[in-house]
Structure formats: C-alpha cells, structure tokens
Amino acid sequence: LLQNLLMGVGAPAQGDPKRVLLLYDEDARLPGLSVLDRSLRSRFSAALGSNIEFFTESMNVSQFNSVRDEQVLSEYYSEKYSDKKPDLIMAVMGPALRFLLRHADEAFPDFPIVFCGADAADIQSVTLPGRVTGILVRRVFAPTIDVVFRLQPDTRRIVVVGGTSAFDRHLMAQARSEFQQFEQRVAFEYLVDQPMGDLLAAVSRLPAHTVVVFVTLFRDGAGRTYVPHDVVSQISAAANAPVYVFVDQYLGRGAVGGHLYSLEQHGTTAAEIGIRVLQGDAPATIPVRELPSTANMFDARELARWHL
C-alpha cells in the first residue's frame, strides 16, 4: 500500500503506449495553438507518464480550405495511420472538428474523438456521433466593451479590427452581434477588409476618444496570411489609441487587456476528458459542455502608458 501511495494514486499500468493524435486546424507552432498544445501534452503526460505516444497533424486551413483539399487530407490520413491506429484523436479548434465530422468515417473509422477550441456555433444543427465529445470555448466579447467604458468612460468611437479568413469572419460575426447593445452609446467602425498597410495607417490616425478592439486576423484584405499574435503587436505599436483584446495570450504584446479567456485552462480540461476516454469511459457518457474560464486581465505597463 505504501509503495502504491508513493507511486501516486491512479498511476498508469505499463503496456503498449496510448497513441494520441493531435489534429490542429493551423500550424501548432502558432502562439495560441502552442499554448493549447503544451497544456494538452502536459496533462496527458502527468496522467500517463511515458506510456503515451503523441502524433501531430496541422491542416493549415487558412491556406488550404477547398473541398478537394479536405478529400486529399482524408485519404492521406487514412493511409498514413493505417498501421499506427490512434487510441484517441484530439480535434483542436472548430475547423478540425468539422473536418472530422465530415471525414472521420473514412480517415479514422471507429476511433474516439475529443474536441476543444470549438464553440457552440461549430456544432449547431449537428448530431454528434457517439464516439465524439469535448469541451466548448465560451467566447464572449461584450464584457470587454464594459471594461472599456469603466476605464475610458469618455469613449465615443470603437474601431474593431479583424481579418478575412473563415475563422476571422466567424468570430467577427459573433462580436458584431454582441456589440449591437452598445450602438446607442458609442459609434462602431469595423476594419475587416483592408490590406495590412492600410489597416496600420488607419489605426495610427484615430480621433480623440477612440479605442481599438482586436478580434482576430489570420488573413488581411489583400489575402496575405498572418499570425494574430504578431498582428496585435503591430497594431498596438501603430495605434494612437489603446488596444483591447479578448484572449489572455495577447497580453504582453502591447494591448491593454480586457475580459479574457484562458487557453491554457481550456487545454488542460480537454486533456482530462481525453484521459477519461483512454481509461475506458465511452465518449457518449461524457456530456459536451462549455468552459467558463474568463476574467478581467491587464498589462500594467500599458495601463501606465495610457494613464488608465
């Protein structure tokens, strides 16, 4: 008994390693996805020790997003993993989940799937197969506008920045919907179709009593692709007004802050669901739920810079 306690409650029995395939919509080295990747791997490794083997695939949907691209990927994955069948597939972000819902039967038949990074709209009007479960991101945008009014009550205009990729437009549509409740109090301007040079020029000459809120930008109006974290840095450096954001991973890149959600906590919770599945729980017995992991967070240096 003492030996068991020293080894840790629930220490995994050794045997064939569990194979976990991490399927990302974009390059897993992107800053935001790298946080999810690190938290997923860390939690799995803490539970299973060395008795786990990771495989990673990046779909790069911002550059390859046609029906033909999906079919090619499906056939490629089917052949690639025919001799190394995963025990679990982790679908990271909505596009990866949607791909699997369309192609898993041909690419990964019968293997359990746990998703994270998707939101409620990604599974709206969809009946999830019994082998699929996961955790939804609860993205909220309106509370950051409340933060703006608390810090800068004289705000008259809010410039909302976003991009043109499918993911960019998806988040912007949700943000626009939530911002409608504030339109009687403040004017909104949406910068979503400009080339990066024009966008940076626009935010550099904003009138007084204006703030910038950044949603996401993987692709600009000229079709060039970007890393959103780098865009935050560029916009914050160019803007003559404070920049507010919605994700904690954008802090430290020149933004003031806002009501932010935590990618790290989201990844850890998703991995815990995956561990349950690897230990024998059927996905159908684990309900899909949203993760409320948001809080007001700020960069003290930017608060001081803007005298907030």
Secondary structure by P-SEA (a helix, b strand, c coil): caaaaaaccccccccccbbbbbbbccccccaaaaaaaaaaaaaaaaaccccbbbbbbbccccccccaaaaaaaaaaaaaaaccccccbbbbccaaaaaaaaaccccccccbbbbbccccccccccccccccbbbbbbbcccaaaaaaaaaacccccbbbbbbbccaaaaaaaaaaaaaaccccccbbbbbcccccaaaaaaaaacccccbbbbbcccccccccccccaaaaaaaaaacccbbbbbcccccccccccccccccaaaaaaaaaaaaaaaaaccccccbbbbbbccccccccaaaaaaacc
